[in-house]
Amino acid sequence: MDTVTRRKFLQLTAGTSIGAAAAFLSIDDIAAAASSRPLASGTPILVIVTLYGGNDGLNTVIPFKDPIYYSSRPDISYKQESVLQLDSQYGLNPSMTGIANLWKDGKVAIVRGAGYPSPDRSHFSSMAKWQSGSPKTLSKSGWIGRWIDSQPDDPMLAISLGSVLPPLLAGEKKVGSALPLGGLVIPQGTVGADFRKLSLPSTADSKLRSLAANSMKDLFNISEKITPILKKPEPTEVELPTINGGNAGGDSNLTQQLNIVSKLIQADAPTRVWSVSLGGFDTHANEANAQSILLGSVSSAIDKFMSGLKSSKHGADVVVLVYSEFGRRVVGNASKGTDHGTSGPMFIIGDRIKGGFYGDQPSLSKLVDGDLSVTTDFRDVYASLIEDVLKSPADRYLNNWKGRTKFYKAR
Amino acid sequence: VDINRLETARLFHRFGFGPRPGEFVNAVNAGVSATREKLFANSGTDSGLTNIPQLVLADLGKRPSPNDPQRASYSSEIRRQNNELTTWWLDRMVLADFSLQEKATWFWHGHWATSIKKLNFALPMYKQHQTLQKYALGNFDQMVSAMLDDGALQFWLDGQENTAKSPNENLARELMELFTLGVGRYSEADVKELSRALTGVQVARSSGEVTFKKSRFDEGTKSILGVSQNFDRTSAGKFLVSQPNSKRFITERFWYRYMSSQFPLPANTNIEGAFESREIRELLLALASSDAMKDTRYELVKSPVEWFVAVCRALNIMPSNLSKNSALLNFLNKLAQVPFDPPNVGGWPTDDAWLSSASAQFRASFATWLVAQGDLSPIENLTPGERVQKTADLLGVVEWSDRTKSALEGNVKNSKRLILLAICSPEYLVSA
């Protein structure tokens, strides 16, 4: 299934929409930019992996010594001997062998109990909070979008895979770009020239009409330089469950998305932020198998991505962030699944990351309304990523947020 | 801007699926109120639909086990039924005379946003469509009751897993957040209590048949939005619909999809008042008669399906007659909008989400494919000098910008190219 299903979550609640004008680009632009102004090696690159649907954190980083974990979810818990042990108390989901190996190499930071105050259990509201980076007074712009606003105009700066842009990359004035999955077919010859005319700006254009014209402008002059890179064979994707958990958005082919990102990074694309996604985590029923397959896919896709970049000069510069809009309820429901919960783990992976645990594990004996407490505000993580990876002052993008999580190794 | 043309174009493109050849000019001449009256007139039977082949959907029952030789044919029958159902609806959208109802049904599908990807079977989706069709312009209270008995919706949101012993909150949450009240207009405790009221439903997935099992139902008192009683799904649904917030919310949703996703429903509008009785037709009529119809700020991007159906109506194309059904569904899939397959329970996005360069590319190939199969005679029969303006009239475009006019004027001798460019133009893509 190659349907592009990433959604503009902010638009889903009435009256909210992204205020900024979208300026999309095509592969030719990346190709041209990669050859004319290649990214200097040593420039950090942030790759954001969004898991849509609400990933069950307790079955991702598993507290296998905690009897309450086992008594809370008798049907869907993992036994100590099956988990991939990280230390004497916590282990990864058995499917996450790739990330477990990266952990052994000291490249994985796990931030436990990540969330925000007064958790919202709506997929759309909660994802909007995570993506806006402004959980209290919901902002129409995304946390990366506001950073884009402050940077010089450059459509290559932040790119999302798929044809629909996530709110994460929408600023107040500017937005990131979207790169479609699959090859481009460009109108050629005289019809191409005519389409080009349609894409010209017109003084009569309203906001949306000028966006429509712009979307055509980017189709042309496709470069031969990048097409061969994208045509290299794609890794095969495990078949993901579509029966359960899929009603909260996200794309379905993370391996393919990360494969394209990897190739473009290797081609020296001057892109500082990449956004990819995987949907299907809304596991209200029959969770164990579905979540395990999904986490296995996340883990192997990231593992392949990191090892594919090893030989590249940018390999050491890449930082991967993995998060979801919420964790799930501690106690399983009778459908062998879990309902919407609160906090969950975030993963930050890369050569420049100091591996280990950050933040306290929320206590299973001190639940808040049956849910995990939030022990680390996600803005701590965002702020550190903005400062350490994007090399920008975080305060202005996160409303003077003071917290930080020190997982980054200065070189 | 010619306000008469603007309002007429909005009536056609937003309250229906776009004009057929000749309709727009006639309507401009007849005036806005006559056009609106005609749009809202229901003759009872829709003669436009008589040419659509009867849909045959059988209950396929349980999937054969992996080593059963029947399994392959079972799977291909599922695919056939699903594709047939999708194409059947597209046919309806294009051929219906009573476009108001067809468009409202499409709105409600995006509202209750149930996906065949989880159901897997066409039959329950078809049954849901029948319900949405039936109440599309009817009473919202009755629609909510019927939808809570709908197998596809129940299965989509795990209603069959929601029991007295262990409630599953999925349906309860979305019922309040996305279907009746809007986010933030209830508490987390309300979600938990409502999920108890919705217990007891079981669904046969392949048929969508819903049965109520008393032993799974929570008989206790539930306290929802401050009212305590032994709610069940019907009484809880009615209770939610009776809330002033449901009047507000549904008005907001129609505003969002029919008028503007960029600007919120104005605070001092009387549109909402028309929904006091929860009669959907009244709400739509109020919206279509409001001053907002004259306000040029309220532009709206045609979603891929809306764009496709409008092109088919203008070029006299019947979707099921297009040269290759798989190609049609593939184009819609590439543009990220296939009927019966919304991306998530929030429905499809709007406006700039459809305006990526990736979409532009797929739209250009799709348009080329469609124009090659369309009836271009309304333009071909004209002298080249008339063609640019008459193409605006054919398509129901308010006016061309100088940019687009210049691109079109270079192609007045080539009707095919002219129409191709016109349907890909910003002025057509965006409903002014």
Interface residues (C-beta under 8 A of the other chain):
Chain A: D2 T3 V4 T5 R6 R7 K8 F9 Q11 L12 T13 A14 G15 S17 I18 A21 A22 F24 L25 S26 Y52 R121 S122 H123 F124 S125 G162 S163 V164 L165 A178 L179 P180 G182 L184 V185 I186 P187 V191 D194 F195 K197 L198 L200 P201 S202 T203 A204 D205 S206 K207 L208 R209 S210 L211 A212 A213 N214 S215 M216 K217 D218 L219 T242 I243 N244 G246 N247 A248 G249 G279 D282 H284 A285 N333 A334 S335 G337 D339 H340 D369
Chain B: S115 K117 K118 N120 W156 L157 D158 E161 T163 K165 S166 P167 N168 E169 N170 R173 E177 L178 G182 V183 G184 E188 V191 F249 E252 R253 W255 Y256 S261 Q262 P264 L265 T296 E299 L300 V301 N333 K334 A336 V338 D341 P343 N344 V345 G346 G347 P349 T350 D351 D352 A353 L355 S356 S357 A358 S359 A360 Q361 A364 S365 T368 S401 D402 R403 T404 S406 A407 G410 N411 R417 L420 L421 C424 S425 P426 E427 L429 V430 A432
